Amino acid sequence: LLLSPVAGVWADRYDRRQILLWCDLLSAGILLAFGAYLLVVPTPPVWVLFTVGILLSCVNAFFLPAKSAAIPGVVPQPLLTQANSVS
């Protein structure tokens, strides 16, 4: 909720492809780190689960505006309404 205004500005000012790429890489890194942690500690404490969820939500706050703003650049104008509804 707090990052959404900042993420929207970033999606407008910076390269959307780079934002999408970095968000995907960060999400993968978070999930790989969590998977490695689960190999060491099979039953993680609740704070670890909350931390992973919060981190993924923060990354998603940047991913979603960039994805929504990138759709018109990828889809032809006649199909834009359908693409937005599918997204």
Beta strands, then each sheet from edge to edge (+ up, - down):
end
